[in-house]
């Protein structure tokens, strides 16, 4: 016999409020992600404030898993708190800095603080790049986190139909051996 379990789940529901010409507030179940989705890309319940002053943008946000109207998921009992500063140097080039703190009430206790700087250039055609320098501190269970990482790459987008793009990159994260008393960047 077939058995079915129907679960009502709310995938996304948020309100975006323009509080001022330069200030926006986003509240509810939403996509928490950043430009490269290297640090995080999750659908969680949270609040974000984004302020823009000319070429500078500030973003502060906090989120707590997906608790209500959601199937059991990996983000229950976790939190994510972020701060971003972005400077639009040119139309296709952005410099930024960030700080991110995770909280975890699960058995894993994965609670790193990540911070770093980045440069991203994404022209419609021609050469582009990304460069990310990051560090991690905090706790994973009873182990201290002390790590660093970089990610560097170049792109070339051809000026023709379909805009095919070639890219090459290299990334490194300072991991640690299982026997180490500290945890590296992951």
C-alpha angles and dihedrals in degrees: 000000000000118000122195131190115201114205123182108221130180107215099182134354121155144145123226113205125191102211095174137353088272102031129074128177122200117192130179140032103344147146109278104196141132134220098279099023086226094125103033144343110174140141104233142149108264154118129249131186118200121190122185126193111177108297094351123088127186122194128186123178146162132193138180115204122265107291112153126049091007137111115246106288143174092256098063112116092014133110135202124198119182141181123187133182116192131183119194098214093178136350093278101025128079131179119197149170128203146182123198129183123192124198123196128188092178125099091268094064090200100176112154127159111219124194134168152127131257145187121202127181118182111171118180089239134012130023125351135167147194128208124179127180115185144170133196132209133165138068139311105187105309095336124098118235115227113159147129136204144183135197121191130175148152131216134195118198114195120227097235142089113311091015096242112205133203121202140179129185147160129210135186133188122185103238125182133221117259088247093056120109090223134055122230133215114299 
